[in-house]
Amino acid sequence: MRIKPVGEKLVVRPLKAERVTEGGIVIPESEAERYDLAAIKAEIVAVGPLAFEAERKHEKEFGVDVSHAIPRPGNLVAMAKYAGYEIEVGSEKLRVVMDADITAILEEEDG
């Protein structure tokens, strides 16, 4: 089954909270589950046709290049806590969120 968001919506795959800290401390399952519900990191699966239209409008009106600020499928993003709603596609749990709920594109640091 494929999922195609409509309007200003996006489909994201929330990333699970880390179960072990960088220092090696194991996070209790009850605490990890709480963080999973409030996941703020996600991978974009699909983008609706009107998502980020405001950013594109600024590009047209002011000649500002916003292509770096518009997330695309495969990008890792930060999003508002508890944004959108959960939907099950096959055996996978995804979330449908509004474009305004995406707060940043996350990029790997070089080095």
QUIDAVEN-V570403 format. One record per backbone hydrogen bond with DSSP energy under -0.5 kcal/mol. NH is the residue of the N-H (numbers start at 0). CO is the residue of the C=O. E is the energy in kcal/mol with one decimal. If there is no record, write none. Layout:
nh=NH co=CO e=E
nh=NH co=CO e=E
This chain:
nh=8 co=5 e=-1.7
nh=9 co=96 e=-2.8
nh=10 co=45 e=-2.6
nh=11 co=94 e=-2.9
nh=12 co=42 e=-3.0
nh=13 co=11 e=-0.7
nh=14 co=40 e=-2.5
nh=20 co=24 e=-2.7
nh=23 co=20 e=-1.9
nh=26 co=18 e=-3.0
nh=31 co=27 e=-2.5
nh=32 co=28 e=-2.5
nh=33 co=29 e=-1.3
nh=34 co=30 e=-1.8
nh=35 co=31 e=-2.2
nh=36 co=32 e=-1.9
nh=37 co=33 e=-1.1
nh=38 co=35 e=-1.4
nh=41 co=76 e=-2.2
nh=42 co=12 e=-2.1
nh=43 co=74 e=-2.5
nh=44 co=10 e=-3.2
nh=45 co=10 e=-1.6
nh=47 co=8 e=-2.5
nh=49 co=6 e=-2.1
nh=50 co=6 e=-0.7
nh=50 co=47 e=-1.2
nh=52 co=49 e=-1.5
nh=55 co=51 e=-1.7
nh=56 co=52 e=-2.2
nh=57 co=53 e=-1.9
nh=58 co=54 e=-1.7
nh=59 co=55 e=-2.0
nh=60 co=56 e=-2.8
nh=61 co=57 e=-2.8
nh=62 co=58 e=-1.3
nh=63 co=57 e=-0.8
nh=65 co=63 e=-0.6
nh=68 co=65 e=-1.9
nh=69 co=66 e=-0.8
nh=70 co=68 e=-0.7
nh=73 co=43 e=-3.0
nh=74 co=71 e=-2.5
nh=75 co=105 e=-0.6
nh=76 co=41 e=-3.0
nh=77 co=103 e=-2.5
nh=78 co=39 e=-2.2
nh=79 co=100 e=-2.5
nh=82 co=79 e=-1.6
nh=84 co=95 e=-1.6
nh=86 co=93 e=-3.0
nh=88 co=86 e=-0.6
nh=88 co=91 e=-2.8
nh=89 co=87 e=-0.6
nh=91 co=88 e=-1.9
nh=93 co=86 e=-3.2
nh=93 co=91 e=-0.6
nh=94 co=11 e=-2.5
nh=95 co=84 e=-2.7
nh=96 co=9 e=-2.4
nh=96 co=94 e=-0.6
nh=98 co=7 e=-2.1
nh=100 co=97 e=-1.7
nh=101 co=98 e=-1.3
nh=102 co=77 e=-2.5
nh=102 co=100 e=-0.6
nh=103 co=77 e=-1.4
nh=105 co=75 e=-3.2
nh=105 co=103 e=-0.5
